[in-house]
Amino acid sequence: MSDHDAKIGPVGLTRAIGLLAARGDPIKLSTLSRYVAKYADALNPETRGKRTVVDFETLAEHRSQNVNREATTAARPSSKAVGRADEAALNIRAQRQMRELELAERIGAVTPTREVQDAAASAVSALKNAFALALNDTADVISKVANVEARIVRPHLRAFERRGLEAFVRVLADHGFVESPGSPDGDQASTRQVPSGGQSDA
């Protein structure tokens, strides 16, 4: 099977030059480098070490649609021609991403968003319960070691519990796993998101 018949995938610019030449589109390395940089939004190049890598099929399709490409004419590219080329390249990339997503779903490599959100809510609830169960025992231990009454220690432990939950919920919210807390009180926010069997700070 020839390179023209096979789907090639990501390649470095040096190899891309040879592949393009084989398809009747000769171009110099410096010209190709400028072309990839100019249409980066559509071609989505990646940097791997010192190499620039681009999906060859996307590149070849973009250049075939771009009738005003630098390699074949000195004329100034029209916005309509460039737009068609960009649209074609973006369409190819979207189709490839959809195929990758469908494949990932079939082999179980993708977890539904609802399951991730449910797991995050369960994690918050479990952490709240763990804090609540440990609070009294920890207060008793500290009171004996520091020779102070447990009732004096508990408010400090509850403050520690609240701040820990705030930080945990904030990280989950930053990743979109739970809703962002609507108030500065992180403990109240986490209580709104998941059912709690834990102890209140009141």
C-alpha positions as CSV (number, residue, x, y, z in Angstrom):
1,M,0.0,0.0,0.0
2,S,1.4,3.4,-1.0
3,D,1.7,6.5,1.2
4,H,-1.0,8.1,-1.0
5,D,-3.4,5.3,-0.3
6,A,-2.7,4.8,3.4
7,K,-3.8,7.2,6.2
8,I,-0.5,8.5,7.4
9,G,-1.2,10.5,10.6
10,P,1.2,12.8,12.5
11,V,4.5,13.5,10.8
12,G,7.4,15.9,11.2
13,L,7.8,18.7,8.6
14,T,10.8,17.1,7.0
15,R,8.9,14.0,6.2
16,A,5.8,16.0,5.2
17,I,7.8,17.7,2.5
18,G,8.6,14.3,0.9
19,L,5.0,13.1,1.2
20,L,3.6,16.3,-0.3
21,A,6.1,16.1,-3.2
22,A,4.9,12.6,-3.9
23,R,1.4,13.9,-4.2
24,G,2.5,16.6,-6.6
25,D,2.8,19.4,-4.1
26,P,6.5,20.3,-3.8
27,I,7.4,22.8,-1.1
28,K,10.5,23.9,0.7
29,L,11.0,23.3,4.5
30,S,11.1,27.1,5.3
31,T,7.9,27.6,3.2
32,L,6.1,24.7,4.9
33,S,7.2,25.9,8.3
34,R,5.7,29.3,7.6
35,Y,2.5,27.7,6.2
36,V,2.0,25.6,9.3
37,A,2.5,28.6,11.6
38,K,0.2,30.8,9.5
39,Y,-2.7,28.2,9.6
40,A,-1.9,26.8,13.1
41,D,-5.6,27.2,14.2
42,A,-6.7,24.8,11.5
43,L,-3.7,22.5,11.3
44,N,-3.1,22.2,15.1
45,P,0.6,21.5,15.0
46,E,2.4,20.0,18.1
47,T,5.9,20.5,19.3
48,R,7.7,17.3,20.2
49,G,11.2,18.0,21.4
50,K,12.8,20.2,18.7
51,R,10.3,18.9,16.0
52,T,7.1,20.4,14.8
53,V,4.6,17.6,14.1
54,V,1.3,18.0,12.1
55,D,-1.3,15.5,11.0
56,F,-0.4,14.9,7.4
57,E,-3.9,14.2,6.1
58,T,-5.1,17.5,7.6
59,L,-2.2,19.3,6.1
60,A,-2.6,17.8,2.6
61,E,-6.3,18.4,2.6
62,H,-5.8,22.0,3.8
63,R,-3.3,22.7,1.0
64,S,-5.4,21.0,-1.6
65,Q,-8.3,23.3,-0.7
66,N,-6.2,26.4,-0.4
67,V,-5.8,27.3,-4.1
68,N,-3.7,30.4,-3.1
69,R,-1.1,28.5,-1.2
70,E,2.4,30.0,-1.2
71,A,4.0,27.0,-3.0
72,T,2.0,27.4,-6.2
73,T,1.3,31.1,-6.7
74,A,2.6,34.5,-5.7
75,A,-0.9,35.9,-5.7
76,R,-2.3,37.2,-2.4
77,P,-4.6,34.6,-0.8
78,S,-8.2,35.6,-0.8
79,S,-10.1,35.3,2.5
80,K,-12.8,33.1,0.8
81,A,-10.2,30.5,-0.4
82,V,-8.4,30.4,3.0
83,G,-11.7,30.1,4.7
84,R,-12.6,27.0,2.6
85,A,-9.3,25.5,3.4
86,D,-9.6,26.1,7.1
87,E,-13.1,24.8,7.1
88,A,-12.1,21.6,5.4
89,A,-9.1,21.0,7.7
90,L,-11.3,21.7,10.8
91,N,-13.9,19.3,9.5
92,I,-11.3,16.5,9.0
93,R,-9.9,17.1,12.5
94,A,-13.5,17.0,14.0
95,Q,-14.3,13.8,12.2
96,R,-11.0,12.2,13.4
97,Q,-11.8,13.3,17.0
98,M,-15.3,11.9,16.8
99,R,-13.9,8.5,15.6
100,E,-11.4,8.5,18.4
101,L,-14.2,9.3,20.9
102,E,-16.4,6.6,19.5
103,L,-13.6,4.1,19.7
104,A,-12.8,5.1,23.3
105,E,-16.5,4.6,24.3
106,R,-16.5,1.1,22.7
107,I,-13.5,-0.1,24.6
108,G,-14.6,1.5,27.9
109,A,-11.9,4.2,28.0
110,V,-14.4,7.0,28.4
111,T,-16.4,7.5,31.6
112,P,-19.8,9.3,31.3
113,T,-19.8,12.8,32.9
114,R,-22.7,11.9,35.1
115,E,-20.7,9.0,36.6
116,V,-17.7,11.2,37.3
117,Q,-20.0,13.8,39.0
118,D,-21.7,11.2,41.1
119,A,-18.3,9.8,42.2
120,A,-17.1,13.3,43.0
121,A,-20.2,13.9,45.2
122,S,-19.6,10.6,46.9
123,A,-16.0,11.5,47.6
124,V,-17.0,14.8,49.2
125,S,-19.6,13.0,51.3
126,A,-17.1,10.3,52.4
127,L,-14.5,13.0,53.3
128,K,-17.1,14.9,55.4
129,N,-18.1,11.7,57.2
130,A,-14.5,10.7,57.8
131,F,-13.7,14.2,59.3
132,A,-16.9,14.0,61.5
133,L,-16.0,10.5,62.8
134,A,-12.4,11.4,63.6
135,L,-13.2,14.8,65.2
136,N,-14.2,13.7,68.7
137,D,-11.5,11.0,69.0
138,T,-8.9,13.4,67.9
139,A,-10.1,16.1,70.3
140,D,-9.9,13.6,73.2
141,V,-6.3,12.6,72.3
142,I,-5.2,16.2,71.9
143,S,-6.9,17.2,75.2
144,K,-5.0,14.4,77.1
145,V,-1.6,15.2,75.4
146,A,-1.9,19.0,75.8
147,N,-3.8,18.8,79.2
148,V,-6.7,21.0,77.9
149,E,-10.4,20.3,77.8
150,A,-11.7,18.6,74.6
151,R,-14.4,21.3,74.2
152,I,-11.6,23.8,73.7
153,V,-9.9,21.7,71.0
154,R,-13.1,20.8,69.0
155,P,-13.7,24.3,67.4
156,H,-10.2,24.3,66.1
157,L,-10.6,20.8,64.6
158,R,-13.9,21.9,63.0
159,A,-12.2,24.9,61.4
160,F,-9.5,22.5,60.1
161,E,-12.3,20.2,58.8
162,R,-14.1,23.1,57.0
163,R,-10.9,24.4,55.4
164,G,-10.0,21.0,54.2
165,L,-13.4,20.5,52.6
166,E,-13.3,23.9,51.1
167,A,-10.0,23.1,49.4
168,F,-11.2,19.7,48.2
169,V,-14.5,21.0,46.8
170,R,-12.6,23.9,45.1
171,V,-10.3,21.5,43.3
172,L,-13.3,19.4,42.1
173,A,-15.1,22.5,41.0
174,D,-12.1,23.8,39.1
175,H,-12.2,20.5,37.1
176,G,-15.9,20.7,36.5
177,F,-16.7,17.6,38.7
178,V,-19.0,19.6,41.1
179,E,-20.7,23.0,41.0
180,S,-18.6,25.9,42.1
181,P,-19.4,26.9,45.6
182,G,-21.9,29.8,45.6
183,S,-20.7,31.3,48.9
184,P,-17.4,31.8,50.7
185,D,-18.4,29.1,53.2
186,G,-17.0,25.9,51.5
187,D,-18.6,23.6,54.1
188,Q,-22.1,24.9,53.3
189,A,-21.4,24.7,49.6
190,S,-20.3,21.0,49.8
191,T,-23.4,20.3,51.9
192,R,-25.6,21.7,49.1
193,Q,-23.9,19.4,46.6
194,V,-24.1,16.1,48.4
195,P,-26.2,14.5,51.2
196,S,-24.2,14.6,54.4
197,G,-24.3,12.4,57.4
198,G,-21.5,14.4,59.0
199,Q,-21.5,16.6,62.0
200,S,-22.4,20.3,61.7
201,D,-20.1,23.1,62.8
202,A,-23.0,24.9,64.5
